[in-house]
């Protein structure tokens, strides 16, 4: 005696409606061909991801196409130093090698956004390159003037693009003498700050003021009669020294 097998309707679409053939289980074959109503699924194996070309490949000379050389941070640093392509510089700003980031930070073609990011680099050498870059945004230079590294701060206040208000702050009490000396040599320093340094006791600051093209005429004339021969000579070499000052230098040096 045979036990009857349970079955269900096929139900797959046909031109005249759902198929009424019986199958042993839902989705089973009923012996009739039906169009597939479900789109195929694209899997990773069906559509493998292929790496595109290196976006920096165009920057490597032919003899540097060897991957072992392309992966050399020294080569990337040379590219960062020489290229004016902002896309390449923005990419190299995130390089793992500090030497590469340092060259990006010094490049005047580097985009402002990259310079802003590099101003917070953990390496003081990188930050100092940003501080010395003429393309660095003024607000970033102002922040770097307060950097914990004296070298970075010195470089920031040496930059002629640093705002005069920042230079005036850096000339105040509590700042390192080396910072004051850089401020005294900066042509962007306000004239009243230069005049104050001229009356100070630091001979290096006074000499920097005597050489500074932004030093006020009265200060230069006074320097032309200064007891210090180096100060007088620096004032005489300053193209902005008035004629009266030049006459005084000539009398004292005779």
Backbone torsions as a table, in degrees:
resi	resn	phi	psi	omega
1	UNK	NA	129.2	-178.4
2	UNK	-97.0	140.8	175.0
3	UNK	-86.0	131.9	-177.8
4	UNK	-69.0	135.4	179.0
5	UNK	-83.6	135.9	177.3
6	UNK	-75.0	150.7	-179.2
7	UNK	-148.1	162.9	178.7
8	UNK	-134.6	163.7	176.9
9	UNK	-70.1	144.4	178.7
10	UNK	-60.6	-55.7	175.2
11	UNK	79.2	-3.8	-179.7
12	UNK	-70.3	150.0	-175.3
13	UNK	-66.1	140.8	173.4
14	UNK	-134.4	165.7	178.6
15	UNK	-55.1	-27.0	-177.3
16	UNK	-102.2	6.2	-179.7
17	UNK	123.6	-173.4	-179.3
18	UNK	-59.3	140.4	179.4
19	UNK	-67.0	132.6	-178.5
20	UNK	-103.1	12.5	174.6
21	UNK	-70.2	153.0	-177.7
22	UNK	-98.8	140.3	178.1
23	UNK	-128.2	161.3	-175.8
24	UNK	-74.4	-24.3	-179.5
25	UNK	-151.8	152.5	178.6
26	UNK	-54.9	132.5	-179.4
27	UNK	86.2	-3.1	-178.7
28	UNK	-73.7	170.5	-179.6
29	UNK	-81.7	134.6	179.6
30	UNK	-107.5	-1.1	-179.5
31	UNK	95.5	-2.8	-179.8
32	UNK	-118.3	144.9	179.3
33	UNK	-79.9	133.1	178.1
34	UNK	-126.4	143.1	176.1
35	UNK	-67.2	143.1	-179.3
36	UNK	-80.8	119.9	-176.2
37	UNK	-95.0	-0.7	-178.7
38	UNK	-105.8	125.1	-179.8
39	UNK	-65.1	147.6	-179.9
40	UNK	-67.3	148.3	178.4
41	UNK	-93.7	127.8	178.1
42	UNK	-86.8	120.5	179.9
43	UNK	-105.0	170.9	-179.3
44	UNK	-61.3	-35.6	-179.5
45	UNK	-72.4	-29.7	-179.6
46	UNK	-78.9	-27.3	179.9
47	UNK	-134.8	76.6	-176.9
48	UNK	-64.0	145.2	176.8
49	UNK	-83.6	122.5	-179.0
50	UNK	-107.7	128.4	-179.9
51	UNK	-64.8	135.3	178.2
52	UNK	-79.8	-179.1	-179.7
53	UNK	-69.3	152.7	177.1
54	UNK	-61.5	120.7	-177.9
55	UNK	-62.4	-18.7	179.4
56	UNK	-100.0	4.5	-175.8
57	UNK	-57.9	-34.7	-177.0
58	UNK	-66.3	-16.4	-177.0
59	UNK	-90.3	-9.2	179.2
60	UNK	-90.1	127.0	172.8
61	UNK	-59.5	160.9	-175.6
62	UNK	-54.5	-42.9	-176.1
63	UNK	-71.9	-5.1	179.3
64	UNK	-106.4	13.9	-176.7
65	UNK	-71.1	-15.9	178.7
66	UNK	-60.3	125.6	-178.4
67	UNK	-54.4	-33.0	-179.1
68	UNK	-65.1	-27.8	179.7
69	UNK	-88.9	-40.0	179.5
70	UNK	-58.8	-32.5	179.8
71	UNK	-80.5	4.8	-178.5
72	UNK	-82.5	121.9	-179.4
73	UNK	-62.2	-26.3	177.0
74	UNK	-64.4	-37.2	178.0
75	UNK	-68.6	-43.8	179.8
76	UNK	-63.4	-34.8	178.1
77	UNK	-65.4	-38.4	178.7
78	UNK	-67.3	-37.0	176.5
79	UNK	-65.0	-45.4	-179.4
80	UNK	-61.9	-31.2	-179.7
81	UNK	-75.9	-36.1	-170.6
82	UNK	-95.9	-27.6	-172.0
83	UNK	-78.3	151.5	173.3
84	UNK	-112.0	7.6	-178.4
85	UNK	-79.5	116.3	-175.7
86	UNK	-68.8	-29.4	178.0
87	UNK	-65.7	-45.6	179.1
88	UNK	-64.6	-41.5	-179.2
89	UNK	-65.8	-39.3	178.2
90	UNK	-63.5	-37.5	178.5
91	UNK	-68.9	-43.5	-177.6
92	UNK	-71.9	-17.5	178.2
93	UNK	-63.7	-22.3	178.7
94	UNK	-99.0	15.2	-177.7
95	UNK	-63.3	148.7	-179.9
96	UNK	-72.5	-22.0	-177.2
97	UNK	-89.7	126.1	-179.8
98	UNK	-62.7	-31.8	179.5
99	UNK	-63.4	-34.8	178.3
100	UNK	-71.9	-47.8	179.3
101	UNK	-60.7	-34.6	179.5
102	UNK	-63.8	-40.1	178.7
103	UNK	-69.8	-36.2	176.0
104	UNK	-63.5	-43.0	-178.0
105	UNK	-63.5	-27.9	-177.9
106	UNK	-89.9	-12.1	-175.2
107	UNK	-80.2	124.2	-177.5
108	UNK	-70.5	-10.8	177.8
109	UNK	-90.0	-4.4	-178.7
110	UNK	-64.7	133.5	-179.4
111	UNK	-60.2	146.7	-179.9
112	UNK	-54.3	-39.6	-179.1
113	UNK	-60.8	-38.2	178.4
114	UNK	-68.8	-38.0	178.9
115	UNK	-66.2	-37.4	177.3
116	UNK	-60.6	-43.9	-179.9
117	UNK	-66.9	-42.4	-178.1
118	UNK	-69.4	-21.6	177.6
119	UNK	-65.4	-15.9	178.1
120	UNK	-108.6	16.4	-179.7
121	UNK	-62.7	143.4	179.6
122	UNK	-66.5	-19.9	-179.3
123	UNK	-90.3	123.5	-178.9
124	UNK	-63.9	-29.9	178.1
125	UNK	-62.5	-40.6	178.6
126	UNK	-65.6	-45.7	-179.7
127	UNK	-63.2	-35.7	179.6
128	UNK	-67.4	-33.1	176.7
129	UNK	-67.5	-38.0	175.7
130	UNK	-63.6	-42.2	-178.3
131	UNK	-62.9	-28.2	-179.1
132	UNK	-94.2	-1.9	-176.0
133	UNK	-82.3	126.6	-179.4
134	UNK	-68.4	-14.8	179.9
135	UNK	-92.6	-3.3	-179.4
136	UNK	-67.9	132.0	179.4
137	UNK	-56.5	141.9	-177.6
138	UNK	-54.8	-38.3	-178.9
139	UNK	-66.5	-29.6	177.2
140	UNK	-72.5	-40.2	176.6
141	UNK	-61.4	-38.9	177.7
142	UNK	-61.6	-40.0	178.8
143	UNK	-68.6	-39.3	-179.0
144	UNK	-70.0	-22.5	176.3
145	UNK	-66.2	-16.6	178.4
146	UNK	-106.3	13.8	-176.4
147	UNK	-61.0	144.3	178.3
148	UNK	-59.6	-28.0	177.9
149	UNK	-81.8	121.4	179.4
150	UNK	-60.7	-36.5	179.8
151	UNK	-61.9	-42.0	178.3
152	UNK	-65.0	-45.5	179.8
153	UNK	-61.8	-41.6	177.9
154	UNK	-59.6	-43.1	-179.0
155	UNK	-66.0	-39.8	-179.5
156	UNK	-63.4	-43.3	-177.6
157	UNK	-79.2	-7.6	174.0
158	UNK	-86.3	-16.5	-176.4
159	UNK	-75.3	122.4	-179.5
160	UNK	-66.1	-9.9	177.4
161	UNK	-89.3	-4.8	177.8
162	UNK	-68.5	132.9	-177.6
163	UNK	-56.9	139.4	178.4
164	UNK	-54.1	-36.0	179.7
165	UNK	-62.9	-35.6	178.0
166	UNK	-69.2	-40.7	179.2
167	UNK	-64.6	-38.8	177.9
168	UNK	-63.4	-39.7	177.1
169	UNK	-64.5	-43.3	-177.8
170	UNK	-67.6	-19.2	179.1
171	UNK	-84.0	-2.7	-175.8
172	UNK	-78.5	175.4	179.0
173	UNK	-66.8	149.5	178.9
174	UNK	95.0	-11.7	178.3
175	UNK	-89.1	154.6	179.7
176	UNK	-63.1	147.3	178.4
177	UNK	-58.6	-37.4	-179.8
178	UNK	-63.9	-32.8	176.5
179	UNK	-68.8	-43.5	177.8
180	UNK	-57.7	-40.4	-177.8
181	UNK	-66.0	-36.8	177.4
182	UNK	-69.1	-38.2	177.9
183	UNK	-63.3	-41.8	-179.0
184	UNK	-63.0	-27.0	-177.9
185	UNK	-91.8	-8.6	-175.6
186	UNK	-82.9	126.0	-179.1
187	UNK	-67.7	-13.2	179.1
188	UNK	-89.1	-4.2	-178.9
189	UNK	-68.1	134.6	180.0
190	UNK	-57.2	142.9	-178.6
191	UNK	-55.4	-37.4	-178.4
192	UNK	-67.0	-30.2	177.0
193	UNK	-70.3	-41.0	178.7
194	UNK	-63.1	-41.3	178.9
195	UNK	-62.8	-36.7	179.2
196	UNK	-67.4	-42.2	177.8
197	UNK	-63.4	-34.5	-179.0
198	UNK	-62.2	-26.6	-179.3
199	UNK	-93.9	1.9	-178.6
200	UNK	-79.8	-177.8	-177.2
201	UNK	-99.0	-10.8	-177.2
202	UNK	-80.8	113.0	-178.2
203	UNK	-64.1	-29.1	179.6
204	UNK	-70.1	-41.5	176.9
205	UNK	-62.6	-45.5	-178.1
206	UNK	-63.3	-39.1	178.6
207	UNK	-65.9	-39.6	178.2
208	UNK	-63.7	-38.5	178.1
209	UNK	-66.2	-40.1	-179.8
210	UNK	-62.9	-29.7	-179.7
211	UNK	-88.7	-15.3	-171.8
212	UNK	-73.2	125.4	-179.5
213	UNK	-67.4	-12.6	179.9
214	UNK	-95.2	0.4	-179.2
215	UNK	-65.7	132.8	-179.0
216	UNK	-59.3	149.3	-179.1
217	UNK	-55.1	-46.6	-179.2
218	UNK	-57.6	-35.2	179.2
219	UNK	-68.8	-42.6	179.0
220	UNK	-63.4	-41.0	178.9
221	UNK	-62.8	-40.8	177.9
222	UNK	-64.8	-39.5	178.6
223	UNK	-64.6	-29.6	-178.8
224	UNK	-63.1	-20.3	178.4
225	UNK	-111.2	15.4	-176.2
226	UNK	-67.3	144.2	178.3
227	UNK	-62.2	-25.4	-178.7
228	UNK	-80.8	118.5	-178.3
229	UNK	-60.8	-35.8	-179.6
230	UNK	-66.2	-37.1	178.2
231	UNK	-66.3	-44.9	179.8
232	UNK	-60.9	-43.2	-178.7
233	UNK	-66.0	-38.4	178.8
234	UNK	-66.0	-40.7	178.7
235	UNK	-65.6	-39.2	179.4
236	UNK	-64.4	-32.0	-179.5
237	UNK	-82.0	-10.5	179.9
238	UNK	-74.9	120.7	-176.1
239	UNK	-62.6	-14.7	-178.1
240	UNK	-95.5	4.2	179.6
241	UNK	-66.7	123.8	178.8
242	UNK	-63.2	158.7	179.9
243	UNK	-53.9	-38.4	-179.9
244	UNK	-60.6	-37.2	178.4
245	UNK	-68.6	-38.9	179.7
246	UNK	-65.1	-37.1	178.1
247	UNK	-64.5	-40.0	-179.7
248	UNK	-65.5	-41.0	178.9
249	UNK	-61.7	-42.1	-179.4
250	UNK	-63.0	-40.0	-180.0
251	UNK	-66.1	-43.3	-176.9
252	UNK	-72.4	-30.0	-176.1
253	UNK	-88.7	-6.6	179.4
254	UNK	-72.0	NA	NA
